[in-house]
Amino acid sequence: MTKRVVVPTPRTDPPSTGRGDRVDASLPFADPVDPGEGESLFSDAFPTRSFPSGAVMPAQDPHALGGARDNILEVAIGREVRAFRNKLGITVADLAAATGLSLGMLSKIENGVTSPSLTTLQTLSRALGVPVTAFFRRFEERREAVFVKAGEGLLIERRGTRAGHQYRLLGHNSGNTGRVVVEPYVITLTEESDVFPLFQHSGLEFIYMLEGEVIYRHADKLYHLTPGDSLFFDADAPHGPDQMRQLPIRFLSIISYPKDEA
């Protein structure tokens, strides 16, 4: 009797991002609203991509336990030990040789699965050239949150206020937390508002439509936005509402930029 041999077909999945997500390398470029002949204000220097429904986007896992475990003392110490070791450009083996600790013990410390003794911390501090208290920095660092009730938030003035645009600030990261400033707004346009497609500032901006209908310009492209649509772009290019199709218009705008440009 002849045996039937089944040869497995090679996988042809898209390349992996290294984080469990796959990206379709053939994703098409966007087809924005044609501004019409004679309406192109700028060169096509800001190419935009539009991802089809169902496309898998590369992203960090928002449910990963790392951030949630920052308040665990062992995890906080382990992250600081690893950060100081990487800053010196030495390997775990180098640190093991300098401290007399085993590779296994150092691995457990850096991964936050064991609680090092005070003697061990003193040994590590001498080898890494930092005070013992430096290992507790992340654990003791204050983490803040901003809660805003519906309809509340701080009304502030920005460049578009003169055009009748209402800005309600929903939060602001203050102090020395991070190197990036993030400002979330709910922006409202009414009958008293004027179109103003010439906003321009440093950083990135994300818009998510909540209500109404607007033609939004970014550089020399026009985008028809209705509730549920979003737009993410380099805010250094001129942008803003070009045509207000249905009022009132409300959208969430999140702006981020380096702290040194604040």
C-alpha positions as CSV (number, residue, x, y, z in Angstrom):
1,M,0.0,0.0,0.0
2,T,1.3,3.4,-0.9
3,K,1.5,5.9,2.0
4,R,0.3,9.4,1.4
5,V,2.7,12.1,2.5
6,V,1.4,15.5,3.3
7,V,3.9,18.3,2.9
8,P,3.1,21.4,5.0
9,T,2.6,24.6,3.1
10,P,5.1,27.3,4.1
11,R,3.5,30.2,6.1
12,T,3.2,33.4,4.2
13,D,2.1,35.6,7.1
14,P,3.1,39.3,7.0
15,P,6.2,40.2,8.9
16,S,6.0,40.4,12.7
17,T,6.6,43.6,14.6
18,G,8.3,41.6,17.4
19,R,5.4,42.3,19.8
20,G,2.9,39.8,18.6
21,D,1.3,42.1,16.1
22,R,1.5,41.7,12.3
23,V,1.5,44.6,9.9
24,D,0.3,44.5,6.3
25,A,3.1,46.0,4.4
26,S,0.8,46.7,1.4
27,L,-1.5,49.0,3.3
28,P,-2.7,51.7,0.8
29,F,-2.2,55.4,1.0
30,A,-5.2,57.6,1.9
31,D,-7.6,59.0,-0.6
32,P,-8.5,62.3,1.0
33,V,-11.1,64.7,-0.3
34,D,-9.8,66.4,-3.4
35,P,-9.4,70.1,-2.6
36,G,-10.1,70.9,-6.3
37,E,-8.1,72.6,-8.9
38,G,-6.3,75.7,-7.7
39,E,-6.9,74.9,-4.0
40,S,-3.6,73.2,-3.3
41,L,-1.8,75.5,-0.9
42,F,1.2,73.5,-0.1
43,S,3.5,70.9,-1.5
44,D,2.7,67.2,-1.0
45,A,5.3,67.0,1.8
46,F,3.1,65.4,4.4
47,P,2.0,62.0,3.0
48,T,-0.9,60.4,4.9
49,R,-1.8,56.8,5.3
50,S,-5.3,55.5,5.8
51,F,-5.7,52.0,7.2
52,P,-8.6,49.8,6.0
53,S,-11.1,48.4,8.4
54,G,-9.8,45.3,10.3
55,A,-6.1,46.2,9.8
56,V,-3.9,45.3,12.7
57,M,-1.9,48.3,14.0
58,P,1.5,47.9,15.8
59,A,1.0,49.1,19.3
60,Q,2.0,48.5,22.9
61,D,-0.2,46.1,24.8
62,P,-2.4,48.4,27.0
63,H,-3.1,45.5,29.3
64,A,0.5,44.6,30.0
65,L,1.2,44.2,33.7
66,G,4.4,46.2,33.7
67,G,2.9,49.6,34.4
68,A,0.4,48.2,36.9
69,R,3.2,46.6,38.9
70,D,5.2,49.8,39.4
71,N,4.0,50.1,42.9
72,I,5.4,46.7,43.9
73,L,8.7,47.4,45.7
74,E,10.6,44.5,44.2
75,V,9.6,45.5,40.6
76,A,10.6,49.1,41.2
77,I,14.0,48.1,42.6
78,G,14.6,45.7,39.7
79,R,13.9,48.3,37.1
80,E,16.2,50.8,38.7
81,V,19.0,48.2,38.9
82,R,18.6,47.3,35.2
83,A,18.4,51.0,34.2
84,F,21.6,51.9,36.1
85,R,23.4,48.8,34.7
86,N,22.3,49.7,31.1
87,K,23.4,53.3,31.7
88,L,26.9,52.1,32.5
89,G,26.9,49.8,29.4
90,I,27.7,46.6,31.3
91,T,26.2,43.2,31.1
92,V,24.6,41.1,33.8
93,A,27.7,39.0,33.8
94,D,29.9,42.1,34.3
95,L,27.7,43.1,37.3
96,A,27.9,39.6,38.7
97,A,31.7,39.7,38.5
98,A,31.8,43.1,40.2
99,T,29.4,42.2,43.1
100,G,30.0,38.5,43.6
101,L,26.3,37.8,43.1
102,S,25.2,34.9,40.8
103,L,23.7,35.5,37.4
104,G,20.5,33.8,38.6
105,M,20.2,36.1,41.6
106,L,20.8,39.2,39.5
107,S,18.2,38.1,37.0
108,K,15.7,37.6,39.7
109,I,16.4,41.0,41.2
110,E,16.1,42.8,37.8
111,N,12.8,41.0,37.0
112,G,11.4,41.8,40.4
113,V,10.8,38.3,41.5
114,T,12.9,38.4,44.7
115,S,13.4,40.9,47.5
116,P,17.1,41.7,47.8
117,S,18.5,42.2,51.3
118,L,19.9,45.5,52.5
119,T,23.4,44.0,52.2
120,T,22.8,43.0,48.6
121,L,21.5,46.5,47.8
122,Q,24.6,48.1,49.4
123,T,26.8,45.8,47.2
124,L,24.9,46.8,44.1
125,S,25.0,50.5,44.9
126,R,28.8,50.4,45.2
127,A,29.2,48.5,42.0
128,L,26.8,50.8,40.1
129,G,28.1,54.0,41.7
130,V,24.7,55.2,43.1
131,P,23.3,55.6,46.6
132,V,21.0,52.8,48.0
133,T,18.1,55.3,48.0
134,A,18.3,55.5,44.2
135,F,16.8,52.0,43.9
136,F,13.6,53.2,45.6
137,R,13.0,56.2,43.3
138,R,10.4,54.7,41.1
139,F,8.5,53.2,44.0
140,E,8.3,56.5,45.9
141,E,7.6,58.6,42.8
142,R,4.2,60.2,43.1
143,R,1.7,59.3,40.3
144,E,-1.1,61.7,39.6
145,A,-4.4,61.5,37.8
146,V,-6.8,64.3,36.7
147,F,-10.5,63.6,37.0
148,V,-13.0,65.9,35.2
149,K,-16.8,65.6,35.5
150,A,-18.9,65.7,32.4
151,G,-19.4,69.3,31.2
152,E,-16.6,70.6,33.3
153,G,-13.0,71.3,32.5
154,L,-11.1,74.6,32.2
155,L,-12.1,77.0,29.5
156,I,-8.9,78.5,28.1
157,E,-7.9,80.9,25.3
158,R,-5.8,79.7,22.4
159,R,-5.2,81.1,18.9
160,G,-8.6,79.9,17.7
161,T,-10.5,81.6,20.4
162,R,-10.6,84.7,18.3
163,A,-12.3,82.7,15.6
164,G,-15.0,81.6,18.1
165,H,-13.5,78.2,18.8
166,Q,-14.2,77.0,22.4
167,Y,-11.4,75.1,24.1
168,R,-12.1,73.1,27.2
169,L,-9.0,71.6,28.7
170,L,-9.6,68.2,30.3
171,G,-6.2,67.6,31.9
172,H,-2.5,68.5,31.9
173,N,0.6,66.5,32.9
174,S,2.5,68.8,35.3
175,G,5.7,68.6,37.3
176,N,8.6,66.5,36.2
177,T,6.6,63.5,35.0
178,G,8.2,62.6,31.6
179,R,9.7,64.6,28.8
180,V,6.5,65.1,26.8
181,V,3.6,67.5,27.4
182,V,0.1,66.1,26.6
183,E,-2.9,68.4,26.4
184,P,-6.4,66.9,25.9
185,Y,-9.2,69.3,24.8
186,V,-12.8,69.2,23.8
187,I,-13.2,71.8,21.0
188,T,-16.6,73.2,20.1
189,L,-17.6,75.1,17.0
190,T,-20.9,76.9,16.8
191,E,-22.7,79.4,14.5
192,E,-20.5,82.1,16.1
193,S,-17.3,80.3,14.9
194,D,-15.3,81.0,11.8
195,V,-13.3,78.5,9.7
196,F,-9.6,78.8,10.4
197,P,-7.4,76.2,8.6
198,L,-4.1,77.8,9.5
199,F,-3.3,76.5,12.9
200,Q,0.4,75.6,13.2
201,H,2.4,74.4,16.2
202,S,5.0,71.9,17.2
203,G,4.3,68.3,18.1
204,L,1.6,65.8,17.1
205,E,-2.2,66.1,17.2
206,F,-5.0,63.6,17.3
207,I,-8.6,64.5,16.6
208,Y,-11.6,62.3,17.3
209,M,-15.0,63.6,16.1
210,L,-17.8,63.6,18.6
211,E,-20.6,65.6,17.0
212,G,-21.4,67.4,13.8
213,E,-19.7,67.4,10.4
214,V,-16.6,69.3,9.2
215,I,-14.1,69.4,6.3
216,Y,-10.7,69.5,8.0
217,R,-7.6,70.7,6.3
218,H,-4.1,69.4,6.9
219,A,-1.4,70.8,4.7
220,D,-2.9,70.6,1.2
221,K,-5.3,67.8,1.9
222,L,-9.0,67.9,3.0
223,Y,-10.7,65.3,5.2
224,H,-14.4,64.9,5.6
225,L,-15.0,64.1,9.3
226,T,-18.2,62.8,10.9
227,P,-18.7,61.3,14.4
228,G,-16.4,58.4,15.1
229,D,-13.8,59.5,12.5
230,S,-10.3,60.4,13.6
231,L,-7.3,62.2,12.2
232,F,-3.7,62.0,13.5
233,F,-1.1,64.3,12.1
234,D,2.1,66.4,12.4
235,A,0.9,69.7,13.8
236,D,3.8,71.6,12.4
237,A,1.9,71.7,9.0
238,P,-1.0,74.2,8.7
239,H,-4.3,72.6,9.8
240,G,-7.8,73.4,11.0
241,P,-11.5,73.4,10.0
242,D,-12.0,74.4,6.4
243,Q,-15.7,74.0,6.0
244,M,-18.3,73.5,8.7
245,R,-21.0,71.2,7.3
246,Q,-23.2,70.5,10.3
247,L,-23.3,72.5,13.6
248,P,-22.6,72.3,16.4
249,I,-19.2,70.5,15.9
250,R,-17.4,68.9,18.8
251,F,-14.2,66.9,18.7
252,L,-11.6,65.6,21.0
253,S,-8.2,67.1,20.3
254,I,-5.0,65.6,22.0
255,I,-1.8,67.6,21.5
256,S,1.6,66.4,22.5
257,Y,5.0,68.1,22.2
258,P,8.4,68.0,23.9
259,K,8.5,69.6,27.3
260,D,11.4,71.9,26.3
261,E,9.1,73.5,23.7
262,A,6.3,74.2,26.3
